[in-house]
Structures are given as structure tokens and as C-alpha cells.
């Protein structure tokens, strides 16, 4: 389930943005395997946000979907099951930027 790398203890303050690398293809085509995402721990979380969340002690990168006051983390790939979480407490940060090897791949999320 661990689909990002780069989280290490220490270094950044709790509210400082940080970068992670996507390790798998579950968020393609929006986020290719190997791309870099910038996470803002103090970012505004809304329905449809791409988030870093903690599930069963592991960090995962998914899209947050809110339906009838229930919170789900879903992949971009059809056929993968969404994970229900108890609330926004599972969210550790919001993706604010995607970076890659080509400038045209860079994108900001707000």
C-alpha cells in the first residue's frame, strides 16, 4: 500500500511543504510512476483533492472523495477499490504541485 517515498523523520517542520516520489501507477494518468509531488501539510482539503493520507500506519497517495459525510480515498485506475476513512484526520497533506522531467508535465493544484 505504500505508494510514495521520501518521508523521513526530522528535517522539515510540521507545516512545511515537502516532496515525495510516486512509486506505483495507481494514480496514472494524472500522476505517472516516478513523478515528484509537493505536499502541503497545511493545505486546504476539499472534495476531489489529491492527498497524502495515513491508513493502517502506512502513508498512501490518493484522491479524496466525500459522499454523504463519508470519506473515501480512491485511485485513478478503474477497478481499484476505494478505501473508506473515518474523517479528515487521516489526511496528512494536500498535493499542491506535480513535477517531472519536462516542464510541460509540471502542474499546480489548488
C-alpha positions as a Markdown table, in Angstrom:
| # | Residue | x | y | z |
|---|---|---|---|---|
| 1 | Unk | 0.0 | 0.0 | 0.0 |
| 2 | Unk | 3.0 | 2.3 | 0.5 |
| 3 | Unk | 3.0 | 4.2 | -2.8 |
| 4 | Unk | 5.2 | 7.1 | -2.1 |
| 5 | Unk | 8.8 | 7.5 | -1.0 |
| 6 | Unk | 10.7 | 10.3 | 0.6 |
| 7 | Unk | 9.2 | 10.6 | 4.1 |
| 8 | Unk | 11.9 | 10.6 | 6.7 |
| 9 | Unk | 11.7 | 11.7 | 10.3 |
| 10 | Unk | 13.1 | 15.1 | 11.1 |
| 11 | Unk | 14.2 | 17.9 | 8.8 |
| 12 | Unk | 11.0 | 19.7 | 7.9 |
| 13 | Unk | 8.7 | 21.4 | 10.4 |
| 14 | Unk | 5.2 | 20.0 | 10.7 |
| 15 | Unk | 3.7 | 22.6 | 8.3 |
| 16 | Unk | 6.5 | 23.0 | 5.8 |
| 17 | Unk | 5.8 | 21.6 | 2.3 |
| 18 | Unk | 7.8 | 18.6 | 1.2 |
| 19 | Unk | 8.4 | 16.5 | -1.9 |
| 20 | Unk | 7.7 | 12.8 | -2.4 |
| 21 | Unk | 8.2 | 10.4 | -5.4 |
| 22 | Unk | 5.3 | 8.4 | -6.6 |
| 23 | Unk | 6.2 | 4.7 | -6.5 |
| 24 | Unk | 3.4 | 3.0 | -8.5 |
| 25 | Unk | 0.9 | 3.5 | -11.3 |
| 26 | Unk | -2.3 | 3.6 | -9.3 |
| 27 | Unk | -2.7 | 7.4 | -9.8 |
| 28 | Unk | -2.0 | 7.4 | -13.6 |
| 29 | Unk | -2.7 | 9.1 | -15.9 |
| 30 | Unk | -2.7 | 12.2 | -13.7 |
| 31 | Unk | 0.5 | 11.2 | -11.8 |
| 32 | Unk | 3.0 | 8.9 | -13.5 |
| 33 | Unk | 5.1 | 6.4 | -11.6 |
| 34 | Unk | 8.3 | 8.2 | -10.7 |
| 35 | Unk | 6.9 | 11.8 | -10.8 |
| 36 | Unk | 7.5 | 14.1 | -7.9 |
| 37 | Unk | 4.6 | 15.6 | -5.9 |
| 38 | Unk | 4.8 | 18.5 | -3.5 |
| 39 | Unk | 2.7 | 18.0 | -0.4 |
| 40 | Unk | 1.5 | 20.9 | 1.8 |
| 41 | Unk | 0.6 | 19.7 | 5.3 |
| 42 | Unk | -1.4 | 22.8 | 5.9 |
| 43 | Unk | -3.2 | 22.8 | 2.6 |
| 44 | Unk | -6.9 | 23.2 | 2.3 |
| 45 | Unk | -8.6 | 19.8 | 1.9 |
| 46 | Unk | -11.7 | 19.7 | -0.3 |
| 47 | Unk | -13.7 | 17.0 | -2.1 |
| 48 | Unk | -11.6 | 15.9 | -5.0 |
| 49 | Unk | -8.2 | 17.0 | -3.6 |
| 50 | Unk | -5.2 | 14.7 | -4.1 |
| 51 | Unk | -3.9 | 13.9 | -0.6 |
| 52 | Unk | -1.4 | 12.0 | 1.4 |
| 53 | Unk | -3.2 | 10.0 | 4.0 |
| 54 | Unk | -2.3 | 7.6 | 6.7 |
| 55 | Unk | -4.1 | 4.3 | 6.6 |
| 56 | Unk | -3.3 | 1.4 | 9.0 |
| 57 | Unk | 0.1 | 3.1 | 9.8 |
| 58 | Unk | 1.1 | 3.5 | 6.2 |
| 59 | Unk | 1.2 | 6.6 | 4.0 |
| 60 | Unk | -0.7 | 6.5 | 0.7 |
| 61 | Unk | -1.4 | 8.9 | -2.1 |
| 62 | Unk | -5.0 | 9.1 | -3.3 |
| 63 | Unk | -7.8 | 11.4 | -4.3 |
| 64 | Unk | -10.2 | 12.3 | -1.5 |
| 65 | Unk | -13.9 | 11.8 | -2.3 |
| 66 | Unk | -16.7 | 12.9 | 0.1 |
| 67 | Unk | -20.1 | 11.3 | -0.3 |
| 68 | Unk | -22.9 | 11.9 | 2.2 |
| 69 | Unk | -20.4 | 12.8 | 5.0 |
| 70 | Unk | -18.4 | 9.7 | 4.3 |
| 71 | Unk | -14.7 | 9.9 | 3.3 |
| 72 | Unk | -13.1 | 7.7 | 0.6 |
| 73 | Unk | -9.6 | 7.5 | -0.8 |
| 74 | Unk | -9.6 | 6.4 | -4.4 |
| 75 | Unk | -7.1 | 5.7 | -7.1 |
| 76 | Unk | -7.3 | 7.0 | -10.7 |
| 77 | Unk | -7.4 | 3.4 | -12.1 |
| 78 | Unk | -10.7 | 1.8 | -12.7 |
| 79 | Unk | -11.3 | -1.4 | -10.9 |
| 80 | Unk | -9.4 | -0.5 | -7.7 |
| 81 | Unk | -11.4 | -0.3 | -4.6 |
| 82 | Unk | -11.7 | 2.9 | -2.6 |
| 83 | Unk | -10.7 | 3.0 | 1.0 |
| 84 | Unk | -13.1 | 4.5 | 3.5 |
| 85 | Unk | -11.5 | 6.5 | 6.3 |
| 86 | Unk | -13.2 | 7.9 | 9.4 |
| 87 | Unk | -12.6 | 11.5 | 8.6 |
| 88 | Unk | -10.1 | 14.2 | 7.6 |
| 89 | Unk | -7.8 | 13.2 | 10.5 |
| 90 | Unk | -6.3 | 10.6 | 8.1 |
| 91 | Unk | -5.1 | 13.3 | 5.7 |
| 92 | Unk | -1.6 | 14.4 | 6.3 |
| 93 | Unk | -1.3 | 16.9 | 3.5 |
| 94 | Unk | -2.6 | 18.0 | 0.1 |
| 95 | Unk | -0.8 | 17.8 | -3.2 |
| 96 | Unk | -0.1 | 21.3 | -4.4 |
| 97 | Unk | 2.2 | 20.6 | -7.3 |
| 98 | Unk | 3.3 | 17.8 | -9.7 |
| 99 | Unk | 6.8 | 17.9 | -11.2 |
| 100 | Unk | 8.6 | 15.8 | -13.8 |
| 101 | Unk | 11.5 | 15.8 | -16.2 |
| 102 | Unk | 9.7 | 18.0 | -18.7 |
| 103 | Unk | 8.4 | 21.5 | -17.9 |
| 104 | Unk | 5.1 | 20.7 | -19.7 |
| 105 | Unk | 4.4 | 18.0 | -17.1 |
| 106 | Unk | 4.6 | 20.4 | -14.2 |
| 107 | Unk | 1.2 | 21.3 | -12.8 |
| 108 | Unk | -0.1 | 23.2 | -9.8 |
| 109 | Unk | -3.2 | 22.1 | -7.8 |
| 110 | Unk | -5.1 | 24.5 | -5.5 |
